[in-house]
Every structure is written in C-alpha cells, then in structure tokens.
Amino acid sequence: MSAIAIDRPAPDIPGRHNDVHLRNAGKSYADRGRVVRGLAPISLDIAGGSLVAIVGRSGCGKSTLLRLIAGLIDPTAGSIEIGAAALSGPPDQARYVFQDYGQSLLPWKTVMQNVEFGVRHGFRNQAHAHGSTPSESLALVGLAGTGDRYPWELSGGMQQRVAVARAISAQPSVLLLDEPFSSVDALSRAQLQDMILNVWGAIDVTVVLVTHDIDEAIYLADRVIVLEPEGAGIGADITIDLPRPRHQIETREQTNYLAYRRDLFHLVTGE
Amino acid sequence: MSIIVANVSLPARARTLPNSRIIGLAFVLALLVVWQIISVTGVIDTALLPPVSTILRAWYAAITAGKLIGPLAETLQHMFAGYLLAIVVGTIVGVLMGTSRFVYALLEPLIELVRPVPIPAFIPLLILFLGIAGGLKIAVVFIGSVFPIIISSLAGVRGVSRTMRETASTFRLSRWDTIREITVPAAAPVILVGLRTSLAIALIVDVVSEMIAGTGGIGYFILQAEEALRVVDMYVGIFTLALVGYALNSCFLLVERKLLFWHAGSTAKAGAN
C-alpha cells in the first residue's frame, strides 16, 4: 500500500480554519508545594493542512503539547488557537487518536458503531466537513467490509485503523495522533504510516503527530519539531523537504532523508 | 446461606466447560444417595434426617396440593420488588458517587455507617413503621441488596480508564452522554458482580424476614413446619430454596453473558497486539 498523490493547497495560506497557534502556551503542575514544569511556554504556528511531527525524549513534554492542543489539559500560561478560535476545553474541531486503542475504542460496539459514534459526536461546522460516510471512512483506513466485527476481534493495527476512522468521521479540522503506532509490530507500523498519509491526502485536515520514532517523523511529516528534554521547549524546527508521495523504501533511501535522520538523531539524543 | 453465592467466585472458563456441571451434579446426586442410605439404615434418627425419598414424596405432594406455589410466589414477589428497586437506586447512587465528588462526599459516610448493620437488626424497627405485611419484606430486601450494588457501581465507574474518559471528552460528550454511552457500559462488568451478589442476599434476607415477621412465603412455611414438628416439610422448604437459588443464579448468568458478550473477548486480548 502506498500513499495517494494529490494536489493540496500550499500549507502557508494565512488564517486558515485549521491552522493551530500556540502563543506562549505552557504547562506547569503543582506537586507537593513545588512547581513542576510540564512544558515551558512555547510559541508555534502550525499551518492548516500540514502534517507536523513532534519528537523528543521521554519527559520532553511532547504528549503535554498534544494534550494542550486537544484541550485535555489547560495551559497554565499563554493560549492556544485553532483557526481564529481560542481554546477552552476540548475543541470541537480536533479529534485525538490515543496510543492505547484498546482503551479508546468501545468494545461493546461493532466497528461500524464505533465509527458512527464519531459521526454522532462530530464537528458540526458543515463548511469544512469532508462529508465522508462511516463506510467511506472505513474504506479510507483500509477496513472496508469489517463494519460488523467487534474491535477486539481485530489485530492491534486494525484496531488503530478503526480509531482513526472514528476520529475522521467526526469531520475534524485537526487530527491529533499520540504515538499511535508504538504498540504495533514494525510491519504493521509501516502500513499504518501509509494509511495516515492516505487519509491526510484525501481530506483537508491538519495532522499533529507525536512520536518517539525519528524515522516515522521524517517519513510522514512536512515539518519536525524537536522538543528539548524536561519540557524546556522547542529545540529545533526542521522542514522536511522530501517529495510526495512518499514510499517506504525509496523515500528512506534518499540522501536527504538520511541527512535529516542524522541531524535529528543528534538533536534528539544531544550527542 | 451460600445457595447462590456458591458460584460467584468460579472463573468464567469453568462455567463454560461442558463437563464441569455434570461432574458437580453427579456429586450432588451421590451425596443424596449416601444420605438415603444413612437414613434408611438408621445411622441417624429418621425423625431428624428423613430419607431423601420421603422428602421427595412430600415435596411432590406439596407441589401438587398447591401448598408450595403460594408461599413461593409470595417470596419471589417480595424479593424481586425489593431487588429491582435496589438495582435502580443502587446503580444511580453508585454511578453518581463515582462521577460527582460532591455526591460522593455527601453520601459516603452515611453509606458506611448504615452498611455494616446486620439486616435482621433493622427488622423490629421496620415492623413498627411498616407492619408485617409485604412492604416490610420489600424494604428488608431493598436495604439488604442495595449496598453491594452501590459499592460495585462506584467501583465500576472508578475503574473506567483515563483513556476511555478522555475519549469521551475529546469527542465532546455531554456529562449525561458520557454516563450513558461510556461510563455505564464500561463499568457494567463490575456493576454486574454487585448485582449478582445482591441477588443472593435478596433471597436470604427475604426468607429471614419471613421467619422473623412471617405471614407467608417459604420462610414462614419452614417456620410453621418447625413449630408443628413437621421435620420433612422443613427439608421440603430448604430443597425449594436451593432450587430457586440455583435457578435464579443460572438465569442471571444467562443475562450476564448476553449483556457482556464483548467483555471476555476484549479482556482476553488486552495487552496483546
């Protein structure tokens, strides 16, 4: 399975409805009288329709960043906007795909009912809806014909596809992926990466992906943000200039790819 | 008192083994045969331990004469009224306590004060308020069975994973939709454990209340048999309760398997890819 090539709007059109802006947004926690930094205040503009990967070591705050955009936690400093709307609580325009699909899909519902759950609890703004039906969403993630089965009858990779289908059937402007493939085997992971490129190519959605896998970040993204250890903020912001459609073998053999890989490895590990 | 409780801790797989039930029933049958022999040979006084055959004959006679149907219907009627009321109230209270800190703070001390009181201790007081009619039995069953349901509902709701709760918030479910679509279904396996415990308790306290403040029911049937020294009828009452308890538990397991068809499959795969 390879990614579908499509013409997409230049990602730097100002003021798109699916732009994401962090304005000095940060998060700290109070822990037994001490203030613990989750993520230092950062400013970041993510162009609508782009695919951005966030990488960094454990504890760098990359999940905190994603949870801030998802409205699962409130920033203790600054603000976050999607389009022109400032966030307060989980935004209607964004949907989140959790690492732990087993705890996120509803096991008492069939695959189709899970996707319909996404439709029922979807973004109501029809102006930007891509209008895919539950069946189309399932086809888009490569699961046509599995609607009658239950999530727990499927492999881990297929379950995560269901979670993606459920998320996109809610017609989000922004899709947030939190280490979505870290609990599936390597071969499934490659297929899931291509599935994400396929989905991103087919609908107008901004994708923010958190991953600990540098290769995955380069392979998928337009832009890779490296977070400094211990929530210190953005360490590097690298534009990935690799041709699309990307290909699991050819893309990864390109000289550019290897250069990005070397740079990012040093940036992330600090060596 | 473990007529129904007996099955509670058996692992799910044991129930699905086709032969396990036959083995167990054969064992019960063997014990009845031993009982028959002991009784007939006079090892134990037949006045205290009548032969199984005598009990079965008396049982059959009581059923055909309609002497058991009335008491049994009364027992079940009160039991189900109190039990269903306990399900409704207990689930609502437990879920509210699990989802609202205020409700938890409000009710937790009250529940922990009332819950440890043995139910029979309430009966004399309840008689003052309710007399000895059906309302008393229903109230006793309710009090006896509501607490395990509250506790299990609370535990079930507390056990819903963070990811599941966050899934509800990222899909922007309202508080009510979250309870209806996420919390209650996800907590159902734990809630049902409480419902099953309560089903056993409901029968026990119903019969106890009939024996303390009897006007009818199987408990009263046994009490009357005792007072008239009709030992065989005491066994008839106990045999009836054993079968009723067994049947109730079997029905519950059937319903549970229908409701939680998804649970075994989803937990068996948990942690695997």
Interface residues (C-beta under 8 A of the other chain):
Chain A: A70 G71 L72 G89 P90 D92 A94 R95 Y96 F98 D100 G102 Q103 S104 L106 P107 W108 F117 G118 H121 Y150 P151 W152 E153 S155 G156 G157 A170 S183 V184 D185 S188
Chain B: S161 T163 M164 E166 T167 S169 T170 F171 R172 L173 D177 E181 I182 P185 A186 A188 W262 H263 G265 S266 A268 K269 A270 A272 N273
